[in-house]
Amino acid sequence: MLVVAALGGNALLARGQALTAGNQRENARVAAGALARIVEAGHDLVVTHGNGPQVGLLALQGLAYKPDEIYPLDVMGPRPRA
């Protein structure tokens, strides 16, 4: 069976949790454990991620750092691997 798991940017943070890399890494580690069990059960798995809050934070940091050089959001998104 094909299973599609959508881990949106907000899925990597608990309500009220600070938007830090450490919090997101820990939550991603927990999610990866659950997703691994799906694969171990013999299913095919596709994982998607929207990156909304993370890219928004990078955009705000870019504006604060160099307000004259606004980085377009497509530059900050993840790149597919070949």
PyMOL Python script that loads the backbone (N, CA, C, O; Angstrom):
from pymol import cmd

cmd.read_pdbstr("""\
ATOM      1  N   MET A   1       0.842  -1.169   0.000  1.00  0.00           N
ATOM      2  CA  MET A   1       0.000   0.000   0.000  1.00  0.00           C
ATOM      3  C   MET A   1       0.891   1.236   0.000  1.00  0.00           C
ATOM      4  O   MET A   1       1.929   1.256   0.660  1.00  0.00           O
ATOM      5  N   LEU A   2       0.490   2.254  -0.733  1.00  0.00           N
ATOM      6  CA  LEU A   2       1.189   3.532  -0.743  1.00  0.00           C
ATOM      7  C   LEU A   2       0.600   4.423   0.344  1.00  0.00           C
ATOM      8  O   LEU A   2      -0.611   4.643   0.385  1.00  0.00           O
ATOM      9  N   VAL A   3       1.451   4.929   1.215  1.00  0.00           N
ATOM     10  CA  VAL A   3       1.034   5.830   2.282  1.00  0.00           C
ATOM     11  C   VAL A   3       1.683   7.185   2.015  1.00  0.00           C
ATOM     12  O   VAL A   3       2.890   7.260   1.787  1.00  0.00           O
ATOM     13  N   VAL A   4       0.891   8.253   2.041  1.00  0.00           N
ATOM     14  CA  VAL A   4       1.403   9.612   1.880  1.00  0.00           C
ATOM     15  C   VAL A   4       1.260  10.321   3.215  1.00  0.00           C
ATOM     16  O   VAL A   4       0.159  10.429   3.755  1.00  0.00           O
ATOM     17  N   ALA A   5       2.373  10.803   3.742  1.00  0.00           N
ATOM     18  CA  ALA A   5       2.375  11.536   5.011  1.00  0.00           C
ATOM     19  C   ALA A   5       2.752  12.974   4.730  1.00  0.00           C
ATOM     20  O   ALA A   5       3.817  13.249   4.177  1.00  0.00           O
ATOM     21  N   ALA A   6       1.878  13.893   5.110  1.00  0.00           N
ATOM     22  CA  ALA A   6       2.137  15.322   4.927  1.00  0.00           C
ATOM     23  C   ALA A   6       2.540  15.919   6.265  1.00  0.00           C
ATOM     24  O   ALA A   6       1.715  16.053   7.168  1.00  0.00           O
ATOM     25  N   LEU A   7       3.792  16.270   6.385  1.00  0.00           N
ATOM     26  CA  LEU A   7       4.288  16.910   7.594  1.00  0.00           C
ATOM     27  C   LEU A   7       4.444  18.396   7.310  1.00  0.00           C
ATOM     28  O   LEU A   7       5.512  18.841   6.889  1.00  0.00           O
ATOM     29  N   GLY A   8       3.406  19.150   7.532  1.00  0.00           N
ATOM     30  CA  GLY A   8       3.470  20.584   7.328  1.00  0.00           C
ATOM     31  C   GLY A   8       4.403  21.228   8.332  1.00  0.00           C
ATOM     32  O   GLY A   8       4.753  20.618   9.342  1.00  0.00           O
ATOM     33  N   GLY A   9       4.803  22.450   8.061  1.00  0.00           N
ATOM     34  CA  GLY A   9       5.719  23.151   8.948  1.00  0.00           C
ATOM     35  C   GLY A   9       5.239  23.200  10.375  1.00  0.00           C
ATOM     36  O   GLY A   9       6.040  23.071  11.301  1.00  0.00           O
ATOM     37  N   ASN A  10       3.950  23.382  10.574  1.00  0.00           N
ATOM     38  CA  ASN A  10       3.414  23.440  11.933  1.00  0.00           C
ATOM     39  C   ASN A  10       3.351  22.070  12.593  1.00  0.00           C
ATOM     40  O   ASN A  10       3.241  21.987  13.816  1.00  0.00           O
ATOM     41  N   ALA A  11       3.416  21.011  11.826  1.00  0.00           N
ATOM     42  CA  ALA A  11       3.399  19.666  12.407  1.00  0.00           C
ATOM     43  C   ALA A  11       4.700  19.360  13.132  1.00  0.00           C
ATOM     44  O   ALA A  11       4.762  18.427  13.933  1.00  0.00           O
ATOM     45  N   LEU A  12       5.728  20.131  12.860  1.00  0.00           N
ATOM     46  CA  LEU A  12       7.013  19.907  13.503  1.00  0.00           C
ATOM     47  C   LEU A  12       7.161  20.685  14.805  1.00  0.00           C
ATOM     48  O   LEU A  12       8.223  20.663  15.428  1.00  0.00           O
ATOM     49  N   LEU A  13       6.111  21.363  15.211  1.00  0.00           N
ATOM     50  CA  LEU A  13       6.130  22.105  16.475  1.00  0.00           C
ATOM     51  C   LEU A  13       4.860  21.818  17.247  1.00  0.00           C
ATOM     52  O   LEU A  13       3.776  21.744  16.667  1.00  0.00           O
ATOM     53  N   ALA A  14       4.988  21.657  18.540  1.00  0.00           N
ATOM     54  CA  ALA A  14       3.812  21.525  19.393  1.00  0.00           C
ATOM     55  C   ALA A  14       3.245  22.928  19.645  1.00  0.00           C
ATOM     56  O   ALA A  14       3.966  23.922  19.561  1.00  0.00           O
ATOM     57  N   ARG A  15       1.977  22.992  19.946  1.00  0.00           N
ATOM     58  CA  ARG A  15       1.346  24.289  20.203  1.00  0.00           C
ATOM     59  C   ARG A  15       2.123  25.015  21.304  1.00  0.00           C
ATOM     60  O   ARG A  15       2.368  24.461  22.376  1.00  0.00           O
ATOM     61  N   GLY A  16       2.499  26.248  21.023  1.00  0.00           N
ATOM     62  CA  GLY A  16       3.215  27.067  21.988  1.00  0.00           C
ATOM     63  C   GLY A  16       4.715  26.856  22.009  1.00  0.00           C
ATOM     64  O   GLY A  16       5.427  27.570  22.715  1.00  0.00           O
ATOM     65  N   GLN A  17       5.213  25.884  21.246  1.00  0.00           N
ATOM     66  CA  GLN A  17       6.644  25.619  21.214  1.00  0.00           C
ATOM     67  C   GLN A  17       7.354  26.689  20.392  1.00  0.00           C
ATOM     68  O   GLN A  17       6.836  27.146  19.373  1.00  0.00           O
ATOM     69  N   ALA A  18       8.532  27.081  20.839  1.00  0.00           N
ATOM     70  CA  ALA A  18       9.308  28.081  20.107  1.00  0.00           C
ATOM     71  C   ALA A  18       9.778  27.520  18.766  1.00  0.00           C
ATOM     72  O   ALA A  18      10.091  26.335  18.649  1.00  0.00           O
ATOM     73  N   LEU A  19       9.822  28.390  17.761  1.00  0.00           N
ATOM     74  CA  LEU A  19      10.251  28.010  16.414  1.00  0.00           C
ATOM     75  C   LEU A  19      11.775  27.968  16.394  1.00  0.00           C
ATOM     76  O   LEU A  19      12.423  28.860  15.846  1.00  0.00           O
ATOM     77  N   THR A  20      12.341  26.924  16.995  1.00  0.00           N
ATOM     78  CA  THR A  20      13.796  26.763  17.016  1.00  0.00           C
ATOM     79  C   THR A  20      14.168  25.507  16.237  1.00  0.00           C
ATOM     80  O   THR A  20      13.367  24.583  16.089  1.00  0.00           O
ATOM     81  N   ALA A  21      15.390  25.498  15.750  1.00  0.00           N
ATOM     82  CA  ALA A  21      15.870  24.329  15.017  1.00  0.00           C
ATOM     83  C   ALA A  21      15.900  23.102  15.926  1.00  0.00           C
ATOM     84  O   ALA A  21      15.571  21.999  15.490  1.00  0.00           O
ATOM     85  N   GLY A  22      16.288  23.288  17.173  1.00  0.00           N
ATOM     86  CA  GLY A  22      16.352  22.165  18.100  1.00  0.00           C
ATOM     87  C   GLY A  22      15.000  21.512  18.328  1.00  0.00           C
ATOM     88  O   GLY A  22      14.884  20.287  18.302  1.00  0.00           O
ATOM     89  N   ASN A  23      13.973  22.330  18.553  1.00  0.00           N
ATOM     90  CA  ASN A  23      12.625  21.790  18.745  1.00  0.00           C
ATOM     91  C   ASN A  23      12.171  21.034  17.502  1.00  0.00           C
ATOM     92  O   ASN A  23      11.591  19.953  17.608  1.00  0.00           O
ATOM     93  N   GLN A  24      12.432  21.595  16.334  1.00  0.00           N
ATOM     94  CA  GLN A  24      11.994  20.957  15.097  1.00  0.00           C
ATOM     95  C   GLN A  24      12.762  19.664  14.835  1.00  0.00           C
ATOM     96  O   GLN A  24      12.189  18.689  14.349  1.00  0.00           O
ATOM     97  N   ARG A  25      14.048  19.652  15.152  1.00  0.00           N
ATOM     98  CA  ARG A  25      14.828  18.420  14.976  1.00  0.00           C
ATOM     99  C   ARG A  25      14.282  17.299  15.857  1.00  0.00           C
ATOM    100  O   ARG A  25      14.129  16.162  15.412  1.00  0.00           O
ATOM    101  N   GLU A  26      13.993  17.637  17.110  1.00  0.00           N
ATOM    102  CA  GLU A  26      13.475  16.620  18.028  1.00  0.00           C
ATOM    103  C   GLU A  26      12.116  16.105  17.557  1.00  0.00           C
ATOM    104  O   GLU A  26      11.872  14.898  17.571  1.00  0.00           O
ATOM    105  N   ASN A  27      11.236  17.007  17.145  1.00  0.00           N
ATOM    106  CA  ASN A  27       9.917  16.594  16.672  1.00  0.00           C
ATOM    107  C   ASN A  27      10.023  15.795  15.377  1.00  0.00           C
ATOM    108  O   ASN A  27       9.254  14.857  15.163  1.00  0.00           O
ATOM    109  N   ALA A  28      10.973  16.160  14.511  1.00  0.00           N
ATOM    110  CA  ALA A  28      11.188  15.394  13.281  1.00  0.00           C
ATOM    111  C   ALA A  28      11.702  13.994  13.609  1.00  0.00           C
ATOM    112  O   ALA A  28      11.334  13.027  12.942  1.00  0.00           O
ATOM    113  N   ARG A  29      12.556  13.877  14.641  1.00  0.00           N
ATOM    114  CA  ARG A  29      13.072  12.576  15.056  1.00  0.00           C
ATOM    115  C   ARG A  29      11.922  11.668  15.508  1.00  0.00           C
ATOM    116  O   ARG A  29      11.880  10.487  15.166  1.00  0.00           O
ATOM    117  N   VAL A  30      10.997  12.236  16.275  1.00  0.00           N
ATOM    118  CA  VAL A  30       9.839  11.464  16.744  1.00  0.00           C
ATOM    119  C   VAL A  30       8.970  11.043  15.553  1.00  0.00           C
ATOM    120  O   VAL A  30       8.535   9.895  15.467  1.00  0.00           O
ATOM    121  N   ALA A  31       8.725  11.980  14.643  1.00  0.00           N
ATOM    122  CA  ALA A  31       7.913  11.673  13.460  1.00  0.00           C
ATOM    123  C   ALA A  31       8.589  10.603  12.600  1.00  0.00           C
ATOM    124  O   ALA A  31       7.921   9.716  12.070  1.00  0.00           O
ATOM    125  N   ALA A  32       9.915  10.688  12.464  1.00  0.00           N
ATOM    126  CA  ALA A  32      10.649   9.705  11.651  1.00  0.00           C
ATOM    127  C   ALA A  32      10.489   8.303  12.221  1.00  0.00           C
ATOM    128  O   ALA A  32      10.402   7.330  11.471  1.00  0.00           O
ATOM    129  N   GLY A  33      10.449   8.198  13.545  1.00  0.00           N
ATOM    130  CA  GLY A  33      10.242   6.891  14.161  1.00  0.00           C
ATOM    131  C   GLY A  33       8.894   6.300  13.787  1.00  0.00           C
ATOM    132  O   GLY A  33       8.789   5.111  13.487  1.00  0.00           O
ATOM    133  N   ALA A  34       7.870   7.130  13.806  1.00  0.00           N
ATOM    134  CA  ALA A  34       6.534   6.664  13.432  1.00  0.00           C
ATOM    135  C   ALA A  34       6.479   6.300  11.948  1.00  0.00           C
ATOM    136  O   ALA A  34       5.860   5.306  11.569  1.00  0.00           O
ATOM    137  N   LEU A  35       7.130   7.111  11.114  1.00  0.00           N
ATOM    138  CA  LEU A  35       7.138   6.832   9.677  1.00  0.00           C
ATOM    139  C   LEU A  35       7.935   5.570   9.368  1.00  0.00           C
ATOM    140  O   LEU A  35       7.582   4.827   8.452  1.00  0.00           O
ATOM    141  N   ALA A  36       8.990   5.322  10.110  1.00  0.00           N
ATOM    142  CA  ALA A  36       9.791   4.112   9.895  1.00  0.00           C
ATOM    143  C   ALA A  36       8.955   2.860  10.131  1.00  0.00           C
ATOM    144  O   ALA A  36       9.132   1.854   9.444  1.00  0.00           O
ATOM    145  N   ARG A  37       8.061   2.917  11.083  1.00  0.00           N
ATOM    146  CA  ARG A  37       7.214   1.745  11.357  1.00  0.00           C
ATOM    147  C   ARG A  37       6.287   1.452  10.177  1.00  0.00           C
ATOM    148  O   ARG A  37       5.945   0.295   9.932  1.00  0.00           O
ATOM    149  N   ILE A  38       5.885   2.474   9.460  1.00  0.00           N
ATOM    150  CA  ILE A  38       5.049   2.268   8.267  1.00  0.00           C
ATOM    151  C   ILE A  38       5.844   1.499   7.215  1.00  0.00           C
ATOM    152  O   ILE A  38       5.334   0.556   6.608  1.00  0.00           O
ATOM    153  N   VAL A  39       7.097   1.906   7.002  1.00  0.00           N
ATOM    154  CA  VAL A  39       7.952   1.229   6.025  1.00  0.00           C
ATOM    155  C   VAL A  39       8.272  -0.187   6.489  1.00  0.00           C
ATOM    156  O   VAL A  39       8.245  -1.127   5.695  1.00  0.00           O
ATOM    157  N   GLU A  40       8.575  -0.334   7.779  1.00  0.00           N
ATOM    158  CA  GLU A  40       8.879  -1.661   8.326  1.00  0.00           C
ATOM    159  C   GLU A  40       7.704  -2.626   8.164  1.00  0.00           C
ATOM    160  O   GLU A  40       7.894  -3.840   8.084  1.00  0.00           O
ATOM    161  N   ALA A  41       6.490  -2.075   8.116  1.00  0.00           N
ATOM    162  CA  ALA A  41       5.301  -2.909   7.928  1.00  0.00           C
ATOM    163  C   ALA A  41       5.118  -3.309   6.464  1.00  0.00           C
ATOM    164  O   ALA A  41       4.177  -4.026   6.124  1.00  0.00           O
ATOM    165  N   GLY A  42       6.024  -2.841   5.598  1.00  0.00           N
ATOM    166  CA  GLY A  42       5.988  -3.252   4.200  1.00  0.00           C
ATOM    167  C   GLY A  42       5.299  -2.293   3.257  1.00  0.00           C
ATOM    168  O   GLY A  42       5.079  -2.629   2.093  1.00  0.00           O
ATOM    169  N   HIS A  43       4.953  -1.103   3.730  1.00  0.00           N
ATOM    170  CA  HIS A  43       4.264  -0.136   2.875  1.00  0.00           C
ATOM    171  C   HIS A  43       5.275   0.775   2.184  1.00  0.00           C
ATOM    172  O   HIS A  43       6.381   0.985   2.682  1.00  0.00           O
ATOM    173  N   ASP A  44       4.879   1.311   1.031  1.00  0.00           N
ATOM    174  CA  ASP A  44       5.641   2.361   0.368  1.00  0.00           C
ATOM    175  C   ASP A  44       5.240   3.680   1.002  1.00  0.00           C
ATOM    176  O   ASP A  44       4.076   3.872   1.353  1.00  0.00           O
ATOM    177  N   LEU A  45       6.191   4.588   1.153  1.00  0.00           N
ATOM    178  CA  LEU A  45       5.930   5.840   1.864  1.00  0.00           C
ATOM    179  C   LEU A  45       6.426   7.036   1.073  1.00  0.00           C
ATOM    180  O   LEU A  45       7.548   7.040   0.567  1.00  0.00           O
ATOM    181  N   VAL A  46       5.585   8.042   0.974  1.00  0.00           N
ATOM    182  CA  VAL A  46       5.953   9.335   0.406  1.00  0.00           C
ATOM    183  C   VAL A  46       5.738  10.359   1.507  1.00  0.00           C
ATOM    184  O   VAL A  46       4.667  10.412   2.111  1.00  0.00           O
ATOM    185  N   VAL A  47       6.760  11.176   1.771  1.00  0.00           N
ATOM    186  CA  VAL A  47       6.664  12.212   2.803  1.00  0.00           C
ATOM    187  C   VAL A  47       6.762  13.571   2.125  1.00  0.00           C
ATOM    188  O   VAL A  47       7.663  13.812   1.321  1.00  0.00           O
ATOM    189  N   THR A  48       5.837  14.446   2.452  1.00  0.00           N
ATOM    190  CA  THR A  48       5.880  15.812   1.923  1.00  0.00           C
ATOM    191  C   THR A  48       5.999  16.778   3.091  1.00  0.00           C
ATOM    192  O   THR A  48       5.661  16.456   4.230  1.00  0.00           O
ATOM    193  N   HIS A  49       6.489  17.970   2.773  1.00  0.00           N
ATOM    194  CA  HIS A  49       6.629  19.005   3.795  1.00  0.00           C
ATOM    195  C   HIS A  49       6.453  20.355   3.135  1.00  0.00           C
ATOM    196  O   HIS A  49       7.030  20.616   2.080  1.00  0.00           O
ATOM    197  N   GLY A  50       5.657  21.217   3.754  1.00  0.00           N
ATOM    198  CA  GLY A  50       5.354  22.513   3.167  1.00  0.00           C
ATOM    199  C   GLY A  50       6.365  23.604   3.442  1.00  0.00           C
ATOM    200  O   GLY A  50       6.539  24.491   2.606  1.00  0.00           O
ATOM    201  N   ASN A  51       7.042  23.575   4.587  1.00  0.00           N
ATOM    202  CA  ASN A  51       8.066  24.555   4.958  1.00  0.00           C
ATOM    203  C   ASN A  51       7.531  25.948   5.262  1.00  0.00           C
ATOM    204  O   ASN A  51       8.330  26.874   5.403  1.00  0.00           O
ATOM    205  N   GLY A  52       6.223  26.143   5.371  1.00  0.00           N
ATOM    206  CA  GLY A  52       5.661  27.478   5.560  1.00  0.00           C
ATOM    207  C   GLY A  52       6.295  28.293   6.670  1.00  0.00           C
ATOM    208  O   GLY A  52       6.899  29.327   6.383  1.00  0.00           O
ATOM    209  N   PRO A  53       6.188  27.878   7.928  1.00  0.00           N
ATOM    210  CA  PRO A  53       6.754  28.692   9.004  1.00  0.00           C
ATOM    211  C   PRO A  53       8.270  28.836   8.908  1.00  0.00           C
ATOM    212  O   PRO A  53       8.817  29.888   9.240  1.00  0.00           O
ATOM    213  N   GLN A  54       8.941  27.797   8.460  1.00  0.00           N
ATOM    214  CA  GLN A  54      10.392  27.854   8.386  1.00  0.00           C
ATOM    215  C   GLN A  54      10.851  28.855   7.330  1.00  0.00           C
ATOM    216  O   GLN A  54      11.763  29.644   7.574  1.00  0.00           O
ATOM    217  N   VAL A  55      10.227  28.824   6.170  1.00  0.00           N
ATOM    218  CA  VAL A  55      10.599  29.753   5.109  1.00  0.00           C
ATOM    219  C   VAL A  55      10.194  31.176   5.497  1.00  0.00           C
ATOM    220  O   VAL A  55      10.908  32.132   5.193  1.00  0.00           O
ATOM    221  N   GLY A  56       9.048  31.316   6.169  1.00  0.00           N
ATOM    222  CA  GLY A  56       8.640  32.637   6.644  1.00  0.00           C
ATOM    223  C   GLY A  56       9.649  33.222   7.610  1.00  0.00           C
ATOM    224  O   GLY A  56       9.952  34.414   7.545  1.00  0.00           O
ATOM    225  N   LEU A  57      10.173  32.400   8.505  1.00  0.00           N
ATOM    226  CA  LEU A  57      11.193  32.865   9.441  1.00  0.00           C
ATOM    227  C   LEU A  57      12.450  33.296   8.698  1.00  0.00           C
ATOM    228  O   LEU A  57      13.033  34.332   9.017  1.00  0.00           O
ATOM    229  N   LEU A  58      12.875  32.509   7.709  1.00  0.00           N
ATOM    230  CA  LEU A  58      14.052  32.889   6.924  1.00  0.00           C
ATOM    231  C   LEU A  58      13.830  34.207   6.188  1.00  0.00           C
ATOM    232  O   LEU A  58      14.743  35.025   6.080  1.00  0.00           O
ATOM    233  N   ALA A  59      12.620  34.407   5.686  1.00  0.00           N
ATOM    234  CA  ALA A  59      12.311  35.659   4.988  1.00  0.00           C
ATOM    235  C   ALA A  59      12.405  36.840   5.948  1.00  0.00           C
ATOM    236  O   ALA A  59      12.958  37.882   5.596  1.00  0.00           O
ATOM    237  N   LEU A  60      11.872  36.687   7.153  1.00  0.00           N
ATOM    238  CA  LEU A  60      11.951  37.762   8.140  1.00  0.00           C
ATOM    239  C   LEU A  60      13.398  38.035   8.543  1.00  0.00           C
ATOM    240  O   LEU A  60      13.794  39.190   8.702  1.00  0.00           O
ATOM    241  N   GLN A  61      14.182  36.978   8.708  1.00  0.00           N
ATOM    242  CA  GLN A  61      15.590  37.165   9.034  1.00  0.00           C
ATOM    243  C   GLN A  61      16.319  37.882   7.900  1.00  0.00           C
ATOM    244  O   GLN A  61      17.173  38.735   8.142  1.00  0.00           O
ATOM    245  N   GLY A  62      15.980  37.532   6.675  1.00  0.00           N
ATOM    246  CA  GLY A  62      16.597  38.190   5.525  1.00  0.00           C
ATOM    247  C   GLY A  62      16.261  39.666   5.474  1.00  0.00           C
ATOM    248  O   GLY A  62      17.117  40.491   5.155  1.00  0.00           O
ATOM    249  N   LEU A  63      15.019  40.005   5.787  1.00  0.00           N
ATOM    250  CA  LEU A  63      14.626  41.414   5.797  1.00  0.00           C
ATOM    251  C   LEU A  63      15.350  42.179   6.894  1.00  0.00           C
ATOM    252  O   LEU A  63      15.751  43.325   6.696  1.00  0.00           O
ATOM    253  N   ALA A  64      15.516  41.548   8.047  1.00  0.00           N
ATOM    254  CA  ALA A  64      16.184  42.208   9.164  1.00  0.00           C
ATOM    255  C   ALA A  64      17.678  42.361   8.885  1.00  0.00           C
ATOM    256  O   ALA A  64      18.296  43.336   9.313  1.00  0.00           O
ATOM    257  N   TYR A  65      18.245  41.415   8.179  1.00  0.00           N
ATOM    258  CA  TYR A  65      19.681  41.434   7.931  1.00  0.00           C
ATOM    259  C   TYR A  65      20.064  42.414   6.835  1.00  0.00           C
ATOM    260  O   TYR A  65      20.955  43.243   7.018  1.00  0.00           O
ATOM    261  N   LYS A  66      19.396  42.320   5.707  1.00  0.00           N
ATOM    262  CA  LYS A  66      19.673  43.206   4.568  1.00  0.00           C
ATOM    263  C   LYS A  66      18.355  43.641   3.954  1.00  0.00           C
ATOM    264  O   LYS A  66      17.894  43.029   2.991  1.00  0.00           O
ATOM    265  N   PRO A  67      17.735  44.692   4.495  1.00  0.00           N
ATOM    266  CA  PRO A  67      16.421  45.087   3.984  1.00  0.00           C
ATOM    267  C   PRO A  67      16.431  45.491   2.508  1.00  0.00           C
ATOM    268  O   PRO A  67      15.383  45.473   1.863  1.00  0.00           O
ATOM    269  N   ASP A  68      17.579  45.850   1.969  1.00  0.00           N
ATOM    270  CA  ASP A  68      17.645  46.227   0.556  1.00  0.00           C
ATOM    271  C   ASP A  68      17.781  45.022  -0.369  1.00  0.00           C
ATOM    272  O   ASP A  68      17.694  45.165  -1.588  1.00  0.00           O
ATOM    273  N   GLU A  69      17.997  43.821   0.209  1.00  0.00           N
ATOM    274  CA  GLU A  69      18.123  42.600  -0.581  1.00  0.00           C
ATOM    275  C   GLU A  69      17.082  41.584  -0.120  1.00  0.00           C
ATOM    276  O   GLU A  69      17.379  40.716   0.702  1.00  0.00           O
ATOM    277  N   ILE A  70      15.879  41.691  -0.641  1.00  0.00           N
ATOM    278  CA  ILE A  70      14.811  40.768  -0.267  1.00  0.00           C
ATOM    279  C   ILE A  70      15.012  39.464  -1.035  1.00  0.00           C
ATOM    280  O   ILE A  70      15.127  39.460  -2.260  1.00  0.00           O
ATOM    281  N   TYR A  71      15.050  38.371  -0.302  1.00  0.00           N
ATOM    282  CA  TYR A  71      15.219  37.061  -0.917  1.00  0.00           C
ATOM    283  C   TYR A  71      13.856  36.503  -1.295  1.00  0.00           C
ATOM    284  O   TYR A  71      12.976  36.411  -0.439  1.00  0.00           O
ATOM    285  N   PRO A  72      13.658  36.124  -2.562  1.00  0.00           N
ATOM    286  CA  PRO A  72      12.380  35.525  -2.946  1.00  0.00           C
ATOM    287  C   PRO A  72      12.197  34.176  -2.264  1.00  0.00           C
ATOM    288  O   PRO A  72      13.161  33.437  -2.069  1.00  0.00           O
ATOM    289  N   LEU A  73      10.972  33.861  -1.907  1.00  0.00           N
ATOM    290  CA  LEU A  73      10.700  32.633  -1.150  1.00  0.00           C
ATOM    291  C   LEU A  73      11.106  31.372  -1.902  1.00  0.00           C
ATOM    292  O   LEU A  73      11.441  30.370  -1.271  1.00  0.00           O
ATOM    293  N   ASP A  74      11.086  31.394  -3.237  1.00  0.00           N
ATOM    294  CA  ASP A  74      11.469  30.179  -3.954  1.00  0.00           C
ATOM    295  C   ASP A  74      12.953  29.868  -3.778  1.00  0.00           C
ATOM    296  O   ASP A  74      13.362  28.719  -3.940  1.00  0.00           O
ATOM    297  N   VAL A  75      13.756  30.863  -3.452  1.00  0.00           N
ATOM    298  CA  VAL A  75      15.176  30.640  -3.201  1.00  0.00           C
ATOM    299  C   VAL A  75      15.363  29.945  -1.850  1.00  0.00           C
ATOM    300  O   VAL A  75      16.319  29.192  -1.666  1.00  0.00           O
ATOM    301  N   MET A  76      14.458  30.194  -0.914  1.00  0.00           N
ATOM    302  CA  MET A  76      14.600  29.651   0.432  1.00  0.00           C
ATOM    303  C   MET A  76      13.965  28.284   0.590  1.00  0.00           C
ATOM    304  O   MET A  76      14.151  27.644   1.625  1.00  0.00           O
ATOM    305  N   GLY A  77      13.228  27.823  -0.391  1.00  0.00           N
ATOM    306  CA  GLY A  77      12.582  26.523  -0.288  1.00  0.00           C
ATOM    307  C   GLY A  77      13.590  25.398  -0.473  1.00  0.00           C
ATOM    308  O   GLY A  77      14.705  25.626  -0.942  1.00  0.00           O
ATOM    309  N   PRO A  78      13.195  24.180  -0.102  1.00  0.00           N
ATOM    310  CA  PRO A  78      14.103  23.053  -0.266  1.00  0.00           C
ATOM    311  C   PRO A  78      14.310  22.730  -1.736  1.00  0.00           C
ATOM    312  O   PRO A  78      13.418  22.939  -2.558  1.00  0.00           O
ATOM    313  N   ARG A  79      15.457  22.234  -2.054  1.00  0.00           N
ATOM    314  CA  ARG A  79      15.787  21.859  -3.430  1.00  0.00           C
ATOM    315  C   ARG A  79      15.639  20.347  -3.579  1.00  0.00           C
ATOM    316  O   ARG A  79      16.117  19.595  -2.730  1.00  0.00           O
ATOM    317  N   PRO A  80      14.985  19.896  -4.643  1.00  0.00           N
ATOM    318  CA  PRO A  80      14.913  18.453  -4.867  1.00  0.00           C
ATOM    319  C   PRO A  80      16.287  17.902  -5.187  1.00  0.00           C
ATOM    320  O   PRO A  80      17.098  18.568  -5.831  1.00  0.00           O
ATOM    321  N   ARG A  81      16.544  16.702  -4.743  1.00  0.00           N
ATOM    322  CA  ARG A  81      17.820  16.051  -5.051  1.00  0.00           C
ATOM    323  C   ARG A  81      17.689  15.247  -6.325  1.00  0.00           C
ATOM    324  O   ARG A  81      16.676  14.593  -6.573  1.00  0.00           O
ATOM    325  N   ALA A  82      18.726  15.311  -7.120  1.00  0.00           N
ATOM    326  CA  ALA A  82      18.709  14.579  -8.398  1.00  0.00           C
ATOM    327  C   ALA A  82      19.065  13.130  -8.203  1.00  0.00           C
ATOM    328  O   ALA A  82      19.099  12.367  -9.169  1.00  0.00           O
TER     329      ALA A  82
END
""", "prot")
cmd.dss("prot")
cmd.show_as("cartoon", "prot")
cmd.util.cbc("prot")
cmd.orient("prot")
